[in-house]
Amino acid sequence: MRAIGIILAGGNNNKMKELSYKRAIAAMPVAGSYRAIDFALSNMSNSNIQKVAVLTQYNAKSLNEHLSSSKWWDFGRKQGGLYVFTPSITADNGFWYRGTADSIWQNIKFLKNSHEPYVVIAAGDGIYKLDYNKVLEYHIKKKADITVVCKDMPQETDITRFGLVKMNEDSRIVEFEEKPMASDSRTVSAGIYIIRRRQLIELIEKCAEEERHDFVNDILVRYKNIKRIYGYKLDNYWSNISTVEAYYKTNMDFLKPEIRNYFFKQYPDIYSKVDDMPPAKYNPGSNIKNSLVSSGCIINGQVENSVLFKKAYIGNNCVIKNSIILNNVYIGDNTYIENCIVESHDTIKANERYVGENGQIKIVVEKNERIGL
């Protein structure tokens, strides 16, 4: 593909509450064995984009560890490869990334030293599969300056956390609102953009001159009536995990057979860093219904409509319902957990009870006494 990739994975997000205290949103575990950024990276690799930059900043330790080897997404090559750019204070720059446009500006040499004519920009918190080549073909056909991948959302979706667009009959974007409180549009920006590399350099440099730092507000919204900005409708599954509720719902979606089949069994595949672990072990007395159970888990109790990530231990007579158990969690005997997200490395003592009530998802964070945390 005649494009380079940029994945924006640096944002802080207080809507994730305790879940973002020790990791970036792009590093959030998804669907048992993946991280959120795996979906954007896999789409880049499957679209034959050979040179990808990941821009990280907030709580990037676990994300950087996940990206320590590029071989999992087939970026280990002489030409191109995977680049991870964290902000750095220099003699010319005394700031961390002040926004998405500023993060690109601080790494403008990556764009200037590349030769591909186009750039695919993607957020690191989207869960989807997409061939970017089809978007590029659409971009060229429309003679667009910028193409924004969009998705029509169901009526019950909370649209206040998205950028909303309105298009004319030719699919040109005529209105772009970033996180409005109310709107009659249900078409949201998926945080995926295609733009010509030279034009991106020009727009980013203009933003830097004017002390503007946000890609959406200072480029897409500001230039919507000046540049030819088109929308490309995404028909398949797409989700954004920017809130606790959205993260919970996205993981629960993987319990639906059609979603599992789409992501796990249909080409192209989603790739991730692979850990060497034994298969899950189901001891006598365990009972599993409609759940995802990852490698390294040991189950002694009842698990129903739940997602268990790697190395979870479920004790005797435990009941886990409608919950997400993150990596390396120990749950003691006779514990009852329902409508919860249990943070990784937690140790839950025996005979405990955690229930998210009134439709709320409860986040369980407990001290890990096994390793002194």
Contacts in CASP RR format, 6 or more apart in sequence:
PFRMAT RR
TARGET T0000
AUTHOR 0000-0000-0000
METHOD contacts of the structure
MODEL  1
MRAIGIILAGGNNNKMKELSYKRAIAAMPVAGSYRAIDFALSNMSNSNIQ
KVAVLTQYNAKSLNEHLSSSKWWDFGRKQGGLYVFTPSITADNGFWYRGT
ADSIWQNIKFLKNSHEPYVVIAAGDGIYKLDYNKVLEYHIKKKADITVVC
KDMPQETDITRFGLVKMNEDSRIVEFEEKPMASDSRTVSAGIYIIRRRQL
IELIEKCAEEERHDFVNDILVRYKNIKRIYGYKLDNYWSNISTVEAYYKT
NMDFLKPEIRNYFFKQYPDIYSKVDDMPPAKYNPGSNIKNSLVSSGCIIN
GQVENSVLFKKAYIGNNCVIKNSIILNNVYIGDNTYIENCIVESHDTIKA
NERYVGENGQIKIVVEKNERIGL
1 47 0 8 1.000
1 48 0 8 1.000
1 49 0 8 1.000
1 50 0 8 1.000
1 132 0 8 1.000
1 133 0 8 1.000
1 136 0 8 1.000
2 116 0 8 1.000
2 117 0 8 1.000
2 118 0 8 1.000
2 136 0 8 1.000
3 49 0 8 1.000
3 116 0 8 1.000
3 117 0 8 1.000
3 118 0 8 1.000
3 119 0 8 1.000
3 120 0 8 1.000
3 132 0 8 1.000
3 136 0 8 1.000
3 194 0 8 1.000
4 49 0 8 1.000
4 51 0 8 1.000
4 52 0 8 1.000
4 53 0 8 1.000
4 110 0 8 1.000
4 111 0 8 1.000
4 114 0 8 1.000
4 116 0 8 1.000
4 118 0 8 1.000
4 119 0 8 1.000
4 120 0 8 1.000
4 197 0 8 1.000
5 44 0 8 1.000
5 49 0 8 1.000
5 51 0 8 1.000
5 52 0 8 1.000
5 53 0 8 1.000
5 119 0 8 1.000
5 120 0 8 1.000
5 121 0 8 1.000
5 122 0 8 1.000
6 52 0 8 1.000
6 53 0 8 1.000
6 55 0 8 1.000
6 104 0 8 1.000
6 110 0 8 1.000
6 119 0 8 1.000
6 120 0 8 1.000
6 121 0 8 1.000
6 122 0 8 1.000
7 26 0 8 1.000
7 37 0 8 1.000
7 40 0 8 1.000
7 41 0 8 1.000
7 44 0 8 1.000
7 52 0 8 1.000
7 53 0 8 1.000
7 54 0 8 1.000
7 55 0 8 1.000
7 121 0 8 1.000
7 122 0 8 1.000
7 123 0 8 1.000
7 124 0 8 1.000
8 55 0 8 1.000
8 100 0 8 1.000
8 103 0 8 1.000
8 121 0 8 1.000
8 122 0 8 1.000
8 123 0 8 1.000
8 124 0 8 1.000
8 215 0 8 1.000
9 24 0 8 1.000
9 25 0 8 1.000
9 26 0 8 1.000
9 37 0 8 1.000
9 54 0 8 1.000
9 55 0 8 1.000
9 56 0 8 1.000
9 60 0 8 1.000
9 63 0 8 1.000
9 123 0 8 1.000
9 124 0 8 1.000
9 125 0 8 1.000
10 24 0 8 1.000
10 26 0 8 1.000
10 55 0 8 1.000
10 56 0 8 1.000
10 57 0 8 1.000
10 58 0 8 1.000
10 60 0 8 1.000
10 97 0 8 1.000
10 103 0 8 1.000
11 24 0 8 1.000
11 25 0 8 1.000
11 57 0 8 1.000
11 58 0 8 1.000
12 20 0 8 1.000
12 57 0 8 1.000
12 58 0 8 1.000
12 59 0 8 1.000
13 20 0 8 1.000
13 25 0 8 1.000
13 242 0 8 1.000
14 20 0 8 1.000
15 161 0 8 1.000
15 242 0 8 1.000
15 243 0 8 1.000
15 244 0 8 1.000
16 25 0 8 1.000
16 28 0 8 1.000
16 242 0 8 1.000
16 243 0 8 1.000
16 244 0 8 1.000
16 247 0 8 1.000
17 244 0 8 1.000
17 363 0 8 1.000
18 343 0 8 1.000
18 363 0 8 1.000
18 365 0 8 1.000
19 28 0 8 1.000
19 244 0 8 1.000
19 247 0 8 1.000
19 341 0 8 1.000
19 343 0 8 1.000
19 363 0 8 1.000
20 58 0 8 1.000
20 59 0 8 1.000
21 59 0 8 1.000
22 59 0 8 1.000
22 62 0 8 1.000
23 59 0 8 1.000
23 61 0 8 1.000
23 62 0 8 1.000
23 63 0 8 1.000
24 56 0 8 1.000
24 57 0 8 1.000
24 58 0 8 1.000
24 59 0 8 1.000
24 60 0 8 1.000
24 62 0 8 1.000
24 63 0 8 1.000
25 36 0 8 1.000
25 124 0 8 1.000
25 125 0 8 1.000
25 241 0 8 1.000
25 242 0 8 1.000
26 35 0 8 1.000
26 36 0 8 1.000
26 37 0 8 1.000
26 56 0 8 1.000
26 63 0 8 1.000
26 124 0 8 1.000
26 125 0 8 1.000
27 35 0 8 1.000
27 36 0 8 1.000
27 37 0 8 1.000
27 59 0 8 1.000
27 60 0 8 1.000
27 62 0 8 1.000
27 63 0 8 1.000
27 66 0 8 1.000
28 35 0 8 1.000
28 36 0 8 1.000
28 125 0 8 1.000
28 241 0 8 1.000
28 247 0 8 1.000
29 35 0 8 1.000
29 309 0 8 1.000
29 326 0 8 1.000
29 327 0 8 1.000
29 344 0 8 1.000
30 36 0 8 1.000
30 38 0 8 1.000
30 39 0 8 1.000
30 127 0 8 1.000
30 241 0 8 1.000
30 250 0 8 1.000
30 251 0 8 1.000
30 254 0 8 1.000
31 251 0 8 1.000
31 254 0 8 1.000
31 263 0 8 1.000
31 292 0 8 1.000
31 307 0 8 1.000
32 251 0 8 1.000
32 254 0 8 1.000
32 292 0 8 1.000
32 294 0 8 1.000
32 307 0 8 1.000
32 308 0 8 1.000
32 309 0 8 1.000
32 310 0 8 1.000
33 272 0 8 1.000
33 294 0 8 1.000
33 295 0 8 1.000
33 309 0 8 1.000
33 310 0 8 1.000
34 270 0 8 1.000
34 272 0 8 1.000
35 63 0 8 1.000
35 66 0 8 1.000
35 272 0 8 1.000
35 273 0 8 1.000
36 124 0 8 1.000
36 125 0 8 1.000
36 126 0 8 1.000
36 127 0 8 1.000
36 241 0 8 1.000
37 54 0 8 1.000
37 63 0 8 1.000
37 66 0 8 1.000
37 67 0 8 1.000
37 124 0 8 1.000
37 125 0 8 1.000
38 73 0 8 1.000
38 270 0 8 1.000
38 271 0 8 1.000
38 272 0 8 1.000
39 124 0 8 1.000
39 126 0 8 1.000
39 127 0 8 1.000
39 128 0 8 1.000
39 129 0 8 1.000
39 270 0 8 1.000
40 122 0 8 1.000
40 123 0 8 1.000
40 124 0 8 1.000
40 126 0 8 1.000
41 52 0 8 1.000
41 54 0 8 1.000
41 73 0 8 1.000
41 75 0 8 1.000
41 82 0 8 1.000
41 271 0 8 1.000
42 73 0 8 1.000
42 129 0 8 1.000
42 268 0 8 1.000
42 269 0 8 1.000
42 270 0 8 1.000
42 271 0 8 1.000
43 122 0 8 1.000
43 128 0 8 1.000
43 129 0 8 1.000
43 130 0 8 1.000
43 131 0 8 1.000
43 132 0 8 1.000
44 52 0 8 1.000
44 73 0 8 1.000
44 120 0 8 1.000
44 122 0 8 1.000
44 132 0 8 1.000
45 73 0 8 1.000
45 74 0 8 1.000
45 75 0 8 1.000
45 271 0 8 1.000
46 129 0 8 1.000
46 131 0 8 1.000
46 268 0 8 1.000
46 269 0 8 1.000
47 120 0 8 1.000
47 130 0 8 1.000
47 131 0 8 1.000
47 132 0 8 1.000
47 133 0 8 1.000
48 133 0 8 1.000
49 120 0 8 1.000
49 132 0 8 1.000
50 75 0 8 1.000
50 77 0 8 1.000
50 79 0 8 1.000
50 80 0 8 1.000
50 81 0 8 1.000
51 80 0 8 1.000
51 81 0 8 1.000
51 83 0 8 1.000
51 114 0 8 1.000
51 116 0 8 1.000
52 75 0 8 1.000
52 81 0 8 1.000
52 82 0 8 1.000
52 83 0 8 1.000
53 83 0 8 1.000
53 84 0 8 1.000
53 85 0 8 1.000
53 107 0 8 1.000
53 110 0 8 1.000
54 67 0 8 1.000
54 82 0 8 1.000
54 83 0 8 1.000
54 84 0 8 1.000
54 85 0 8 1.000
55 85 0 8 1.000
55 97 0 8 1.000
55 103 0 8 1.000
55 104 0 8 1.000
55 107 0 8 1.000
56 63 0 8 1.000
56 64 0 8 1.000
56 84 0 8 1.000
56 85 0 8 1.000
56 86 0 8 1.000
57 86 0 8 1.000
57 87 0 8 1.000
57 96 0 8 1.000
57 97 0 8 1.000
57 103 0 8 1.000
60 86 0 8 1.000
64 84 0 8 1.000
64 86 0 8 1.000
66 273 0 8 1.000
67 82 0 8 1.000
67 84 0 8 1.000
69 273 0 8 1.000
70 76 0 8 1.000
70 81 0 8 1.000
70 82 0 8 1.000
72 271 0 8 1.000
72 272 0 8 1.000
72 273 0 8 1.000
72 274 0 8 1.000
73 82 0 8 1.000
73 271 0 8 1.000
74 271 0 8 1.000
75 81 0 8 1.000
75 82 0 8 1.000
76 82 0 8 1.000
83 110 0 8 1.000
85 103 0 8 1.000
85 106 0 8 1.000
85 107 0 8 1.000
85 110 0 8 1.000
87 95 0 8 1.000
87 96 0 8 1.000
87 97 0 8 1.000
87 103 0 8 1.000
87 106 0 8 1.000
89 95 0 8 1.000
89 96 0 8 1.000
93 106 0 8 1.000
95 102 0 8 1.000
97 103 0 8 1.000
97 106 0 8 1.000
98 213 0 8 1.000
99 213 0 8 1.000
99 214 0 8 1.000
99 215 0 8 1.000
100 213 0 8 1.000
100 214 0 8 1.000
100 215 0 8 1.000
100 216 0 8 1.000
101 204 0 8 1.000
101 207 0 8 1.000
101 208 0 8 1.000
101 212 0 8 1.000
101 213 0 8 1.000
101 214 0 8 1.000
101 215 0 8 1.000
101 218 0 8 1.000
101 219 0 8 1.000
102 207 0 8 1.000
102 208 0 8 1.000
102 213 0 8 1.000
104 111 0 8 1.000
104 121 0 8 1.000
104 200 0 8 1.000
104 204 0 8 1.000
104 215 0 8 1.000
105 204 0 8 1.000
105 205 0 8 1.000
105 207 0 8 1.000
105 208 0 8 1.000
108 201 0 8 1.000
108 204 0 8 1.000
108 205 0 8 1.000
111 119 0 8 1.000
111 197 0 8 1.000
111 200 0 8 1.000
111 201 0 8 1.000
111 204 0 8 1.000
112 201 0 8 1.000
114 197 0 8 1.000
116 197 0 8 1.000
117 196 0 8 1.000
117 197 0 8 1.000
117 198 0 8 1.000
118 136 0 8 1.000
118 139 0 8 1.000
118 194 0 8 1.000
118 195 0 8 1.000
118 196 0 8 1.000
118 197 0 8 1.000
119 194 0 8 1.000
119 195 0 8 1.000
119 196 0 8 1.000
119 197 0 8 1.000
119 200 0 8 1.000
120 132 0 8 1.000
120 135 0 8 1.000
120 136 0 8 1.000
120 192 0 8 1.000
120 193 0 8 1.000
120 194 0 8 1.000
121 191 0 8 1.000
121 192 0 8 1.000
121 193 0 8 1.000
121 194 0 8 1.000
121 195 0 8 1.000
121 215 0 8 1.000
122 191 0 8 1.000
122 192 0 8 1.000
122 193 0 8 1.000
123 190 0 8 1.000
123 191 0 8 1.000
123 192 0 8 1.000
123 240 0 8 1.000
125 240 0 8 1.000
125 241 0 8 1.000
125 242 0 8 1.000
126 190 0 8 1.000
126 191 0 8 1.000
126 238 0 8 1.000
126 239 0 8 1.000
126 240 0 8 1.000
126 241 0 8 1.000
127 237 0 8 1.000
127 238 0 8 1.000
127 239 0 8 1.000
127 240 0 8 1.000
127 241 0 8 1.000
127 250 0 8 1.000
128 190 0 8 1.000
128 234 0 8 1.000
128 236 0 8 1.000
128 237 0 8 1.000
128 238 0 8 1.000
128 239 0 8 1.000
129 236 0 8 1.000
129 237 0 8 1.000
129 262 0 8 1.000
129 263 0 8 1.000
129 268 0 8 1.000
129 270 0 8 1.000
130 149 0 8 1.000
130 192 0 8 1.000
130 234 0 8 1.000
130 236 0 8 1.000
131 268 0 8 1.000
132 192 0 8 1.000
132 194 0 8 1.000
135 147 0 8 1.000
135 149 0 8 1.000
135 192 0 8 1.000
135 194 0 8 1.000
135 232 0 8 1.000
136 194 0 8 1.000
138 147 0 8 1.000
138 230 0 8 1.000
138 232 0 8 1.000
139 147 0 8 1.000
139 194 0 8 1.000
139 230 0 8 1.000
139 232 0 8 1.000
142 170 0 8 1.000
142 171 0 8 1.000
142 172 0 8 1.000
142 228 0 8 1.000
142 230 0 8 1.000
143 228 0 8 1.000
144 194 0 8 1.000
144 228 0 8 1.000
144 229 0 8 1.000
144 230 0 8 1.000
145 195 0 8 1.000
145 196 0 8 1.000
145 199 0 8 1.000
145 223 0 8 1.000
145 227 0 8 1.000
145 228 0 8 1.000
145 229 0 8 1.000
146 193 0 8 1.000
146 194 0 8 1.000
146 195 0 8 1.000
146 219 0 8 1.000
146 220 0 8 1.000
146 223 0 8 1.000
146 227 0 8 1.000
146 228 0 8 1.000
146 229 0 8 1.000
146 230 0 8 1.000
147 193 0 8 1.000
147 194 0 8 1.000
147 195 0 8 1.000
147 229 0 8 1.000
147 230 0 8 1.000
147 231 0 8 1.000
147 232 0 8 1.000
148 165 0 8 1.000
148 173 0 8 1.000
148 189 0 8 1.000
148 190 0 8 1.000
148 191 0 8 1.000
148 192 0 8 1.000
148 193 0 8 1.000
148 220 0 8 1.000
148 229 0 8 1.000
148 230 0 8 1.000
148 231 0 8 1.000
148 232 0 8 1.000
149 189 0 8 1.000
149 190 0 8 1.000
149 191 0 8 1.000
149 192 0 8 1.000
149 193 0 8 1.000
149 231 0 8 1.000
149 232 0 8 1.000
149 234 0 8 1.000
150 165 0 8 1.000
150 167 0 8 1.000
150 187 0 8 1.000
150 188 0 8 1.000
150 189 0 8 1.000
150 190 0 8 1.000
150 231 0 8 1.000
150 232 0 8 1.000
150 233 0 8 1.000
150 234 0 8 1.000
151 187 0 8 1.000
151 188 0 8 1.000
151 190 0 8 1.000
151 233 0 8 1.000
151 234 0 8 1.000
151 238 0 8 1.000
152 186 0 8 1.000
152 187 0 8 1.000
152 233 0 8 1.000
153 159 0 8 1.000
153 162 0 8 1.000
153 186 0 8 1.000
153 187 0 8 1.000
153 188 0 8 1.000
154 186 0 8 1.000
155 186 0 8 1.000
157 186 0 8 1.000
157 188 0 8 1.000
158 243 0 8 1.000
158 245 0 8 1.000
159 180 0 8 1.000
159 183 0 8 1.000
159 185 0 8 1.000
159 186 0 8 1.000
159 188 0 8 1.000
160 179 0 8 1.000
160 180 0 8 1.000
160 181 0 8 1.000
161 179 0 8 1.000
161 240 0 8 1.000
161 242 0 8 1.000
161 243 0 8 1.000
161 246 0 8 1.000
162 179 0 8 1.000
162 188 0 8 1.000
162 189 0 8 1.000
162 240 0 8 1.000
163 176 0 8 1.000
163 177 0 8 1.000
163 178 0 8 1.000
163 179 0 8 1.000
163 180 0 8 1.000
163 188 0 8 1.000
163 189 0 8 1.000
163 216 0 8 1.000
164 175 0 8 1.000
164 176 0 8 1.000
164 177 0 8 1.000
164 180 0 8 1.000
164 183 0 8 1.000
164 185 0 8 1.000
164 186 0 8 1.000
164 187 0 8 1.000
164 188 0 8 1.000
164 189 0 8 1.000
165 173 0 8 1.000
165 175 0 8 1.000
165 176 0 8 1.000
165 177 0 8 1.000
165 185 0 8 1.000
165 187 0 8 1.000
165 188 0 8 1.000
165 189 0 8 1.000
165 231 0 8 1.000
166 173 0 8 1.000
166 174 0 8 1.000
166 175 0 8 1.000
166 176 0 8 1.000
166 185 0 8 1.000
166 187 0 8 1.000
167 173 0 8 1.000
167 174 0 8 1.000
167 187 0 8 1.000
167 230 0 8 1.000
167 231 0 8 1.000
168 174 0 8 1.000
170 230 0 8 1.000
171 230 0 8 1.000
171 231 0 8 1.000
171 232 0 8 1.000
171 233 0 8 1.000
172 228 0 8 1.000
172 229 0 8 1.000
172 230 0 8 1.000
172 231 0 8 1.000
173 224 0 8 1.000
173 229 0 8 1.000
173 230 0 8 1.000
173 231 0 8 1.000
174 224 0 8 1.000
174 225 0 8 1.000
175 185 0 8 1.000
175 224 0 8 1.000
176 189 0 8 1.000
176 216 0 8 1.000
176 220 0 8 1.000
176 221 0 8 1.000
176 224 0 8 1.000
176 229 0 8 1.000
177 183 0 8 1.000
177 185 0 8 1.000
177 221 0 8 1.000
178 216 0 8 1.000
178 217 0 8 1.000
178 221 0 8 1.000
187 233 0 8 1.000
189 216 0 8 1.000
189 220 0 8 1.000
190 234 0 8 1.000
190 238 0 8 1.000
190 240 0 8 1.000
193 215 0 8 1.000
193 220 0 8 1.000
195 203 0 8 1.000
203 219 0 8 1.000
203 223 0 8 1.000
207 213 0 8 1.000
207 218 0 8 1.000
207 219 0 8 1.000
210 218 0 8 1.000
212 218 0 8 1.000
212 222 0 8 1.000
220 229 0 8 1.000
223 229 0 8 1.000
236 262 0 8 1.000
237 253 0 8 1.000
237 259 0 8 1.000
237 262 0 8 1.000
237 263 0 8 1.000
239 246 0 8 1.000
239 249 0 8 1.000
239 250 0 8 1.000
239 253 0 8 1.000
240 246 0 8 1.000
241 247 0 8 1.000
241 250 0 8 1.000
244 341 0 8 1.000
244 361 0 8 1.000
244 363 0 8 1.000
245 361 0 8 1.000
247 341 0 8 1.000
248 324 0 8 1.000
248 341 0 8 1.000
248 361 0 8 1.000
251 307 0 8 1.000
251 324 0 8 1.000
252 305 0 8 1.000
252 307 0 8 1.000
252 322 0 8 1.000
253 259 0 8 1.000
254 260 0 8 1.000
254 263 0 8 1.000
254 292 0 8 1.000
254 307 0 8 1.000
255 290 0 8 1.000
255 291 0 8 1.000
255 292 0 8 1.000
255 305 0 8 1.000
255 307 0 8 1.000
263 270 0 8 1.000
275 295 0 8 1.000
275 310 0 8 1.000
277 295 0 8 1.000
277 296 0 8 1.000
277 310 0 8 1.000
277 311 0 8 1.000
278 295 0 8 1.000
278 296 0 8 1.000
279 295 0 8 1.000
279 296 0 8 1.000
280 293 0 8 1.000
280 294 0 8 1.000
280 295 0 8 1.000
280 296 0 8 1.000
280 297 0 8 1.000
280 298 0 8 1.000
280 299 0 8 1.000
281 296 0 8 1.000
281 297 0 8 1.000
281 298 0 8 1.000
281 299 0 8 1.000
282 288 0 8 1.000
282 299 0 8 1.000
283 298 0 8 1.000
283 299 0 8 1.000
283 300 0 8 1.000
285 300 0 8 1.000
285 301 0 8 1.000
286 299 0 8 1.000
286 300 0 8 1.000
286 301 0 8 1.000
286 302 0 8 1.000
286 303 0 8 1.000
286 314 0 8 1.000
287 301 0 8 1.000
287 302 0 8 1.000
287 303 0 8 1.000
288 299 0 8 1.000
288 302 0 8 1.000
288 303 0 8 1.000
288 304 0 8 1.000
289 303 0 8 1.000
289 304 0 8 1.000
289 305 0 8 1.000
290 304 0 8 1.000
290 305 0 8 1.000
291 303 0 8 1.000
291 304 0 8 1.000
291 305 0 8 1.000
291 306 0 8 1.000
291 307 0 8 1.000
291 308 0 8 1.000
292 306 0 8 1.000
292 307 0 8 1.000
292 308 0 8 1.000
293 299 0 8 1.000
293 303 0 8 1.000
293 308 0 8 1.000
293 312 0 8 1.000
294 308 0 8 1.000
294 309 0 8 1.000
294 310 0 8 1.000
294 311 0 8 1.000
294 312 0 8 1.000
295 310 0 8 1.000
296 310 0 8 1.000
296 311 0 8 1.000
296 312 0 8 1.000
297 308 0 8 1.000
297 310 0 8 1.000
297 311 0 8 1.000
297 312 0 8 1.000
297 313 0 8 1.000
297 314 0 8 1.000
298 312 0 8 1.000
298 313 0 8 1.000
298 314 0 8 1.000
299 308 0 8 1.000
299 314 0 8 1.000
300 314 0 8 1.000
300 315 0 8 1.000
300 316 0 8 1.000
300 317 0 8 1.000
300 318 0 8 1.000
301 314 0 8 1.000
301 315 0 8 1.000
301 316 0 8 1.000
301 317 0 8 1.000
301 318 0 8 1.000
301 319 0 8 1.000
301 320 0 8 1.000
302 318 0 8 1.000
302 319 0 8 1.000
302 320 0 8 1.000
303 314 0 8 1.000
303 320 0 8 1.000
304 319 0 8 1.000
304 320 0 8 1.000
304 321 0 8 1.000
304 322 0 8 1.000
305 321 0 8 1.000
305 322 0 8 1.000
306 320 0 8 1.000
306 321 0 8 1.000
306 322 0 8 1.000
306 323 0 8 1.000
306 324 0 8 1.000
306 325 0 8 1.000
307 323 0 8 1.000
307 324 0 8 1.000
307 325 0 8 1.000
308 314 0 8 1.000
308 320 0 8 1.000
308 325 0 8 1.000
309 324 0 8 1.000
309 325 0 8 1.000
309 326 0 8 1.000
309 327 0 8 1.000
309 329 0 8 1.000
309 344 0 8 1.000
310 327 0 8 1.000
310 328 0 8 1.000
311 327 0 8 1.000
311 328 0 8 1.000
311 329 0 8 1.000
312 325 0 8 1.000
312 326 0 8 1.000
312 327 0 8 1.000
312 328 0 8 1.000
312 329 0 8 1.000
312 331 0 8 1.000
313 329 0 8 1.000
313 330 0 8 1.000
313 331 0 8 1.000
313 332 0 8 1.000
314 320 0 8 1.000
314 325 0 8 1.000
314 331 0 8 1.000
315 331 0 8 1.000
315 332 0 8 1.000
315 333 0 8 1.000
315 335 0 8 1.000
316 333 0 8 1.000
316 334 0 8 1.000
317 333 0 8 1.000
317 334 0 8 1.000
318 331 0 8 1.000
318 332 0 8 1.000
318 333 0 8 1.000
318 334 0 8 1.000
318 335 0 8 1.000
318 336 0 8 1.000
318 337 0 8 1.000
319 335 0 8 1.000
319 336 0 8 1.000
319 337 0 8 1.000
319 338 0 8 1.000
320 331 0 8 1.000
320 337 0 8 1.000
320 338 0 8 1.000
321 337 0 8 1.000
321 338 0 8 1.000
321 339 0 8 1.000
322 338 0 8 1.000
322 339 0 8 1.000
323 337 0 8 1.000
323 338 0 8 1.000
323 339 0 8 1.000
323 340 0 8 1.000
323 341 0 8 1.000
323 342 0 8 1.000
324 340 0 8 1.000
324 341 0 8 1.000
324 342 0 8 1.000
325 331 0 8 1.000
325 337 0 8 1.000
325 342 0 8 1.000
326 341 0 8 1.000
326 342 0 8 1.000
326 343 0 8 1.000
326 344 0 8 1.000
326 346 0 8 1.000
327 344 0 8 1.000
327 345 0 8 1.000
328 344 0 8 1.000
328 345 0 8 1.000
329 342 0 8 1.000
329 343 0 8 1.000
329 344 0 8 1.000
329 345 0 8 1.000
329 346 0 8 1.000
329 347 0 8 1.000
329 348 0 8 1.000
330 346 0 8 1.000
330 347 0 8 1.000
330 348 0 8 1.000
330 368 0 8 1.000
330 370 0 8 1.000
331 337 0 8 1.000
331 342 0 8 1.000
331 348 0 8 1.000
332 348 0 8 1.000
332 349 0 8 1.000
332 350 0 8 1.000
332 352 0 8 1.000
333 350 0 8 1.000
333 351 0 8 1.000
334 350 0 8 1.000
334 351 0 8 1.000
335 348 0 8 1.000
335 349 0 8 1.000
335 350 0 8 1.000
335 351 0 8 1.000
335 352 0 8 1.000
335 353 0 8 1.000
335 354 0 8 1.000
336 352 0 8 1.000
336 353 0 8 1.000
336 354 0 8 1.000
336 355 0 8 1.000
337 348 0 8 1.000
337 353 0 8 1.000
337 354 0 8 1.000
337 355 0 8 1.000
337 364 0 8 1.000
338 354 0 8 1.000
338 355 0 8 1.000
338 356 0 8 1.000
339 355 0 8 1.000
339 356 0 8 1.000
339 357 0 8 1.000
339 359 0 8 1.000
339 360 0 8 1.000
339 361 0 8 1.000
339 362 0 8 1.000
340 354 0 8 1.000
340 355 0 8 1.000
340 356 0 8 1.000
340 361 0 8 1.000
340 362 0 8 1.000
340 363 0 8 1.000
340 364 0 8 1.000
341 361 0 8 1.000
341 362 0 8 1.000
341 363 0 8 1.000
341 364 0 8 1.000
342 348 0 8 1.000
342 354 0 8 1.000
342 364 0 8 1.000
343 363 0 8 1.000
343 364 0 8 1.000
343 365 0 8 1.000
343 366 0 8 1.000
345 368 0 8 1.000
345 371 0 8 1.000
345 373 0 8 1.000
346 364 0 8 1.000
346 365 0 8 1.000
346 366 0 8 1.000
346 368 0 8 1.000
347 366 0 8 1.000
347 367 0 8 1.000
347 368 0 8 1.000
347 369 0 8 1.000
347 370 0 8 1.000
348 354 0 8 1.000
348 364 0 8 1.000
348 366 0 8 1.000
349 366 0 8 1.000
354 362 0 8 1.000
354 364 0 8 1.000
355 362 0 8 1.000
356 362 0 8 1.000
367 373 0 8 1.000
END
